Structures are given as C-alpha cells and as structure tokens.
C-alpha cells in the first residue's frame, strides 16, 4: 500500500482546514502552492499530489475531486493487497 498517499489522505481528512493542509503537504513534497489562487473560488484549480490529480472550480472543488479519486485508489489497492 502507498503509505505516503494514505498518510496525506488522513492528514487532509482529519484537518480542521483541509485546504491549508493540502497546501502544506504539497510544499513538503517539493510542489508549488499559491495561497492567493487557492483562496479564489472562481479559478480552475488543479491539485497534483502523489500521482493523483484533482481538478475543480476553486481549490475546495479540486480537493474534493482529489479526495474522491484517492479513496477509490486506496480502496482498489487494499483489494489487490488481499489477492
């Protein structure tokens, strides 16, 4: 199982400020994060973290998309680990 991805997912899920948390994780992993753009709910926004991409109008929508795709990926990975 991809523990870095699992850890990032859990950190974001358990955070009181998920947008700030994903920004922190992206910076920790060497990515780029612009808080001003993340605060604009009208911009097309992309989050690319641990090989999963989330896209939406605004950072919140992009993060929702990323979380959904990550849940699906981690669930499939858990099934494969049992085989």
N, C-alpha and C positions, 0 to 999 in steps of 0.2 A: 504494500500500500504506500502511496505517496504521502509521507508524514509531513513534509513541508506544506503541501496543499491542505491536508487535514488540519494542521495547526493554524494556518492562515484562515481557513473557513471558520474554525471555532473561535478564534480571536475576534473576527468580524461579527459573528453571530452573537457573541456574549458581550460585545462592546455597547456602552451607553451612547456612543457616537460612531456608528459604523462607517460613515463617510471619512471621518478623520482617521479611523483605524486603518482602513484600506489604503489611505494615503501614506500613513506611517509604514505599513508593510511594503508598499511599492518602493518607497525611498530606501528602506532597509535592504531590499533586494537589488538595489542599484538602478531602479527605474526613475522615471520623471513624474512629478506630481505638481500641478499648479492649483493651489487652493482657490485662487480667484475664479478660474474656469470651473472648478468643481462646485463653487457656490452659485453658478449661473444655471438655473433650471431650464433655460431655453436653448442651450447649446447641445449639439450632438456630442456625446461623450463616449469614450472607449476606455475600458479597463482591461489591461492585458497582464495577467498575473499567473505564474506557474503554468504557462502554456494554455490557459483558458481565457477566452475573450468575452467580455460582456459589453453590450452596446445599448444605448438608450438616449432619449432626450433628457439631458441632465444626469448628473453623477448618481443620483438615487436610483433612477431607472437602469442605468448601466450596472450598478452594483446589484440590483435585484436580478438582472439577467445573468450576471456572473455567478451569483449565489445559486440560482436555479441550475445552471449548467454544471457547477461544481458538485451540487447534491447528486445530480444524475451520474456524473463521472465517478464520484466516490462510491455510490451505490453499486454501479456496474463493476467497479474494481473489487468491491467486497465479495460480490457473487463469483467473480473469476478466481479470487483467492481461495474460495472453498472447493473449487473443482480440482 
